[in-house]
Amino acid sequence: MNISLLLTCIFLSVLSVSDVKTKTVPAWASPAFLLLSGVLHLFLKDLSAAAFFAGLLPGVVLLVLSLVFRASVGCGDGFAAMACGAALGPERIMAALAAAFVFCAVFCVILLLLKRIHRSDSLPFLPFLASSHIIMLIAEVIL
């Protein structure tokens, strides 16, 4: 089992609770996890420095989107994606983000059809990102 993926699942699950309850993410959590990931990769030597830094890029894109669209995408989501990308590398974070966006879109369509939300409502994104990572972890254990 990939220890980085397991730690990422735990990290995102904890942040998801905060994201759902308060619609905020603790500011210290993502930098702390990013630092932990860097130290872990130094000891395990399982991810190159180039892959570590390339994994940050999808989170940077989310941060830029957050600034451009003024909180349609939260800064906490971008920082969490940066930390996860540093832990897992660019390929895995891109796959996880793609799956999370699909999960979120399907969930939103269902809620819109059921008239539980309106188009202007916002939903926390980290639970979807956490679920995509958990599915990746289960798939890795099974396969």
C-alpha positions as CSV (number, residue, x, y, z in Angstrom):
1,M,0.0,0.0,0.0
2,N,1.2,3.5,-0.8
3,I,1.8,5.4,2.5
4,S,1.5,8.7,0.8
5,L,-1.9,7.9,-0.6
6,L,-3.1,6.6,2.8
7,L,-1.9,9.8,4.5
8,T,-3.5,11.9,1.8
9,C,-6.9,10.2,2.3
10,I,-6.7,10.8,6.1
11,F,-5.7,14.4,5.5
12,L,-8.5,15.1,3.1
13,S,-11.1,13.3,5.2
14,V,-10.2,15.5,8.2
15,L,-10.3,18.6,6.1
16,S,-13.6,17.6,4.6
17,V,-15.3,17.6,8.0
18,S,-14.2,21.2,8.5
19,D,-15.1,22.2,4.9
20,V,-18.6,20.8,5.4
21,K,-19.3,22.2,8.8
22,T,-17.7,25.6,8.6
23,K,-17.1,26.1,4.8
24,T,-13.5,26.8,5.7
25,V,-10.2,24.9,5.8
26,P,-7.6,25.6,8.6
27,A,-4.9,27.7,7.1
28,W,-2.1,25.7,8.8
29,A,-3.2,22.3,7.6
30,S,-2.2,22.3,3.9
31,P,1.3,23.8,4.5
32,A,1.9,21.3,7.3
33,F,0.9,18.4,5.1
34,L,3.0,19.7,2.2
35,L,6.0,19.9,4.6
36,L,5.3,16.4,5.9
37,S,5.1,15.1,2.3
38,G,8.4,16.6,1.4
39,V,10.1,15.1,4.4
40,L,8.5,11.7,3.8
41,H,9.7,11.7,0.1
42,L,13.2,12.6,1.3
43,F,13.4,9.5,3.4
44,L,11.4,7.1,1.2
45,K,12.9,8.4,-2.1
46,D,9.7,7.4,-3.8
47,L,9.1,10.6,-5.7
48,S,11.6,12.7,-7.6
49,A,12.0,16.5,-6.8
50,A,10.6,17.2,-10.3
51,A,7.5,15.1,-9.7
52,F,7.1,16.7,-6.2
53,F,7.1,20.2,-7.7
54,A,5.0,19.3,-10.8
55,G,2.4,17.9,-8.4
56,L,2.0,21.4,-7.0
57,L,0.8,22.8,-10.4
58,P,-2.8,21.7,-10.4
59,G,-3.3,23.3,-7.0
60,V,-1.7,26.5,-8.3
61,V,-4.2,26.4,-11.1
62,L,-7.1,26.1,-8.6
63,L,-5.6,29.0,-6.6
64,V,-5.5,31.2,-9.8
65,L,-9.1,30.2,-10.6
66,S,-10.1,31.2,-7.0
67,L,-8.6,34.6,-7.5
68,V,-10.1,35.0,-11.0
69,F,-13.6,33.8,-10.1
70,R,-13.7,35.3,-6.6
71,A,-14.4,32.4,-4.4
72,S,-16.3,30.2,-6.8
73,V,-13.4,27.9,-6.1
74,G,-12.0,28.3,-2.6
75,C,-8.4,29.0,-1.8
76,G,-8.5,26.2,0.7
77,D,-9.3,23.8,-2.1
78,G,-6.3,25.0,-4.1
79,F,-3.9,24.8,-1.1
80,A,-5.2,21.3,-0.3
81,A,-4.7,20.2,-3.9
82,M,-1.2,21.5,-3.8
83,A,-0.4,19.5,-0.7
84,C,-2.0,16.4,-2.2
85,G,-0.1,16.9,-5.4
86,A,3.2,17.2,-3.5
87,A,2.3,13.9,-1.8
88,L,1.3,11.9,-4.8
89,G,2.8,13.5,-7.9
90,P,1.2,15.1,-10.9
91,E,-0.4,12.1,-12.5
92,R,-2.3,11.0,-9.4
93,I,-3.5,14.4,-8.4
94,M,-4.7,15.1,-11.9
95,A,-6.6,11.8,-11.9
96,A,-8.0,12.5,-8.5
97,L,-9.1,16.1,-9.4
98,A,-10.7,14.9,-12.6
99,A,-12.7,12.2,-10.7
100,A,-13.6,14.8,-8.0
101,F,-14.9,17.2,-10.6
102,V,-17.0,14.5,-12.1
103,F,-18.4,13.4,-8.7
104,C,-19.2,17.0,-7.9
105,A,-20.9,17.6,-11.2
106,V,-23.1,14.5,-10.9
107,F,-24.0,15.4,-7.3
108,C,-24.9,19.0,-8.3
109,V,-27.1,17.8,-11.2
110,I,-28.9,15.5,-8.9
111,L,-29.4,18.2,-6.2
112,L,-30.5,20.7,-8.9
113,L,-33.1,18.2,-10.3
114,L,-34.4,17.5,-6.8
115,K,-34.5,21.3,-6.2
116,R,-32.4,21.0,-3.1
117,I,-30.0,23.7,-4.3
118,H,-30.0,26.6,-6.7
119,R,-27.5,27.5,-9.4
120,S,-26.0,30.2,-7.2
121,D,-25.4,27.9,-4.2
122,S,-22.0,26.6,-3.4
123,L,-20.8,23.2,-2.2
124,P,-17.7,22.2,-0.4
125,F,-15.2,20.6,-2.8
126,L,-12.9,18.7,-0.4
127,P,-15.4,15.9,0.3
128,F,-15.4,15.1,-3.4
129,L,-11.6,15.2,-3.6
130,A,-11.4,13.0,-0.5
131,S,-13.8,10.5,-2.1
132,S,-11.7,10.3,-5.3
133,H,-8.6,9.6,-3.2
134,I,-10.3,7.0,-1.2
135,I,-11.5,5.2,-4.4
136,M,-7.9,5.4,-5.6
137,L,-6.7,3.8,-2.4
138,I,-9.4,1.0,-2.5
139,A,-8.5,0.3,-6.2
140,E,-4.8,0.1,-5.3
141,V,-5.5,-2.4,-2.5
142,I,-7.9,-4.5,-4.6
143,L,-5.8,-4.5,-7.8
